[in-house]
Structure formats: C-alpha cells, structure tokens
Amino acid sequence: MEGTPPEQPTEEELRAQIEEQLRSVRVEDLLVESAASIVNLTVRRIAKPDEQDLEQARVGIEAVRALVDLVEGEVAGQIRAALSDLQLLYARASRGEPLDGPGGGEDAPGPEGGTDTPPPQPLKPKSQQPPPKLWTPGRD
C-alpha cells in the first residue's frame, strides 16, 4: 500500500544492530571522538562570551591532555596541536585579552574577527561531515 509508513524495527532487531556496531568500534576511536567533543565544548567555554566559563575550560583542557596520551600516531599529533591552540586561547582569555583580535569586542569571537591568531575552530567527530578545520580523526 502506498502511503503506509515502513515498519519500525523490533527491539530485538535494534539490539542486534547496536551489538553489531559495538563489535566494530575500537576504544581508540572512542577516545578520539571524545577528545573532539571535549575540544568543541572547551572552545565554546572560552570563546563564546555568553557561555564563557574558564573553570570548565580548564577541566576540558586537562581532560584532552589526559586523553591524548592514550592515542597513537598522526591523530595524537593533531590532538596535541588542538590542545596547544586551546591552551593559548585559555591563556589569552584568562588575561582578559580580546579573543577576536585587536580592537575586537565580545560580540564576535572567531576567525572572522581579523586576528592573526584566531581561536581554534570547534572540532567535529569524523562521523559528522564536513571535516573539522583543525584536525580530522584518522581511522583504519
């Protein structure tokens, strides 16, 4: 019949689907995805005036610092670069420096503010396209 919605999978089918997905996930992949999520949130806690919370940003930086030591290869280097950018941005915010360049205000932190060292772009896990500008988590 046309116009009838497709059948919803049963609970058992959903469990089997989730179980299959979990078989293929590596812990390292989850660490990279977690680091990307934490970097995203930490950038917001530093650079968005209406969300700024430097204590939460400090916790985010410490979390990424702990995770990066558990990741190997090129991705670890990319996470370290993002961590370095976060630390620089955090230091500037802690000193009360504008985050969007000279003469900038609180309204528009980010690369469009004309700064020589823009705050890092929020990172997205590889599963969310388009890929992030700072780094893209690598997968085998």
C-alpha positions as CSV (number, residue, x, y, z in Angstrom):
1,M,0.0,0.0,0.0
2,E,1.3,3.4,-0.9
3,G,1.5,6.0,1.9
4,T,1.8,3.5,4.7
5,P,4.9,4.1,6.9
6,P,7.6,1.4,6.8
7,E,7.6,-1.0,9.7
8,Q,9.7,0.0,12.7
9,P,12.4,-2.4,13.7
10,T,11.6,-4.5,16.7
11,E,13.5,-4.1,19.9
12,E,15.4,-7.3,19.2
13,E,16.4,-6.0,15.7
14,L,17.6,-2.7,17.3
15,R,19.7,-4.6,19.9
16,A,21.3,-6.7,17.2
17,Q,22.1,-3.6,15.1
18,I,23.7,-1.9,18.1
19,E,25.6,-5.1,19.0
20,E,27.0,-5.3,15.5
21,Q,28.1,-1.6,15.6
22,L,29.8,-2.2,19.0
23,R,31.8,-5.1,17.6
24,S,33.5,-2.8,15.1
25,V,34.2,0.1,17.5
26,R,37.7,0.4,18.8
27,V,38.4,2.1,22.2
28,E,41.0,4.3,20.4
29,D,38.2,5.6,18.1
30,L,36.1,6.4,21.1
31,L,39.0,8.3,22.7
32,V,39.5,10.4,19.5
33,E,35.7,11.1,19.3
34,S,35.7,12.1,23.0
35,A,38.7,14.4,22.6
36,A,37.0,16.1,19.6
37,S,33.8,16.6,21.6
38,I,35.7,18.0,24.6
39,V,37.7,20.3,22.4
40,N,34.5,21.6,20.8
41,L,32.9,22.3,24.2
42,T,36.1,23.8,25.6
43,V,36.4,26.2,22.7
44,R,32.8,27.4,23.4
45,R,33.6,27.8,27.2
46,I,36.5,30.0,26.3
47,A,35.5,32.0,23.2
48,K,31.7,32.5,23.5
49,P,31.0,35.4,25.8
50,D,27.6,34.2,26.8
51,E,29.0,30.7,27.6
52,Q,32.4,31.6,29.0
53,D,33.4,29.5,31.9
54,L,37.1,29.4,32.4
55,E,36.9,26.8,35.2
56,Q,35.1,24.4,32.8
57,A,37.6,25.3,30.1
58,R,40.4,24.3,32.4
59,V,38.8,21.0,33.1
60,G,38.3,20.4,29.4
61,I,42.0,21.2,28.7
62,E,43.0,18.8,31.4
63,A,40.7,16.1,30.0
64,V,42.2,16.4,26.5
65,R,45.7,16.4,27.9
66,A,44.9,13.0,29.6
67,L,43.3,11.5,26.6
68,V,46.0,12.5,24.1
69,D,48.5,10.3,25.9
70,L,46.2,7.3,25.1
71,V,46.1,7.9,21.4
72,E,48.8,7.0,19.0
73,G,50.0,8.0,15.6
74,E,49.2,11.1,13.5
75,V,45.9,11.7,15.3
76,A,47.8,12.2,18.6
77,G,49.8,14.9,16.9
78,Q,46.6,16.6,15.7
79,I,45.0,16.4,19.1
80,R,48.2,17.9,20.6
81,A,48.0,20.8,18.1
82,A,44.4,21.4,19.0
83,L,45.3,21.2,22.7
84,S,48.1,23.8,22.2
85,D,45.6,26.1,20.5
86,L,43.1,25.7,23.4
87,Q,45.8,26.4,25.9
88,L,46.8,29.6,24.1
89,L,43.2,30.7,23.8
90,Y,42.7,29.9,27.5
91,A,45.8,32.0,28.5
92,R,44.5,35.0,26.4
93,A,41.1,34.7,28.0
94,S,42.5,34.4,31.5
95,R,44.4,37.6,31.0
96,G,41.3,39.4,29.7
97,E,42.7,39.8,26.2
98,P,40.2,40.1,23.4
99,L,39.8,36.7,21.6
100,D,39.0,38.1,18.2
101,G,42.0,40.3,17.6
102,P,43.0,44.0,18.2
103,G,40.1,46.3,18.7
104,G,37.6,43.4,18.8
105,G,34.7,43.2,21.1
106,E,32.9,40.5,22.9
107,D,30.2,40.1,20.2
108,A,32.1,38.1,17.6
109,P,35.0,35.9,18.7
110,G,36.3,33.8,15.9
111,P,38.4,33.9,12.7
112,E,36.2,36.5,11.0
113,G,37.4,39.0,13.7
114,G,40.6,39.7,11.8
115,T,43.1,38.4,14.3
116,D,46.5,37.0,13.4
117,T,45.9,34.1,15.8
118,P,42.2,33.2,15.6
119,P,40.7,30.8,18.2
120,P,40.6,27.3,17.0
121,Q,37.5,26.2,15.1
122,P,35.4,23.7,17.1
123,L,36.2,20.1,16.1
124,K,33.6,17.7,15.0
125,P,33.9,13.9,15.1
126,K,34.7,12.4,11.7
127,S,31.2,10.9,11.6
128,Q,29.8,14.5,11.3
129,Q,30.7,16.0,7.9
130,P,32.3,18.3,6.8
131,P,35.6,17.5,8.5
132,P,36.9,20.0,11.0
133,K,39.5,22.6,10.0
134,L,42.0,21.9,12.8
135,W,42.2,18.1,12.5
136,T,40.3,15.1,11.3
137,P,40.4,12.0,13.4
138,G,42.0,9.2,11.4
139,R,40.6,5.8,11.2
140,D,41.9,2.5,9.9
